[in-house]
Amino acid sequence: MLRHSYRFGADSGIGRLARAINTNQPGEVSKILADTSRQGLHRLSLGEIGDAALETLVVNGVPGRGHGYAHYLEVLEKNRPDNMAGKEAFDAWAAQVIAAHSQFQLLCSLRRGPAGVEGLTPRIEAQLVASGHLPQDAGGAHWYEGRPVLVTGNDYSLKLMNGDIGITLRVPVNVATGDMGLRVAFPAGDGSGGIRWVLPSRLQRIETVFAMTVHKSQGSEFAHAALVMPDAPNPIATRELFYTAVTRAKQLFTLVETRADITQQVVRSRTQRASRLFSVE
């Protein structure tokens, strides 16, 4: 039985918040979140879900405390090898970009709606284009350098599993001609620290992952994780989901909310599982 978290300390802000959520203490949750001096926690209250402060957080992070998505895109540009460099140099570069990307992830309770993955992904892409971190043609389902993708189904031929995250990079595809092309870099997944390069056209079950549902994040960890709470009550947003989101963070957890009362409702709610195993008709 796992009795100790190696992701964060039990007495850290993240550890205390996770424990208060798990033990159904709404008052303690409010108290912990209200303590702005507490290490490892940050709270962003929005007037509405369309507030530009959300884009600022996602792109730039929390100054001096936790990164946003600009970090991995800056590492991508700054550390790019010369076009004539060998495979080892490009593998090392890809590993750096992947590690930088894992510094931050935006999590959503919902998939649909303005506060969900489908509503936030195009907003984030557009802001990263406007800030000069992504190419002008970035967006939608087409491929561009810097696009982070989440594998949404096991692909045994490519040795990729549901939940794997890769980053699209421009690399040499023909040494003789110097031609460059897009490939998606994934961690090799065999403990070697190597990189698996995949043609974008071979990836059939993927989605852009500037925002991820909490459900999809299970088993992952990020230095800084931010959770966007729903802007209206929703049965999907439960105490278990909140706990899972908080415990994805290693160093900093940011709660993004438009209504504090929704957060309180979430702490009080539990996942309801209906079973007819012992029903009699």
Protein Blocks (a to p, Z undefined) as FASTA:
>chain_A
ZZbdfkbcfkbmklmmmmmmmnopaklmmmmmmmmmbghiacdddfbfklmklmmmmmno
pghkaccfklmmmmmmmmoccfkbcfklmmmmmmmmmmmmmmpccddfbfgdjklmklmm
mmmmmmmmmnopacfkggcjbdcehiacddfbdcfknopaehiacddddddfbfknopac
ddddddehlonopacdddfklmmbdcdffbccfklmgoiacfbacddddfbdcfklcfkl
mmmmmmmpfkbccdddfbfklmmmmmmpccddddfklgcZZ
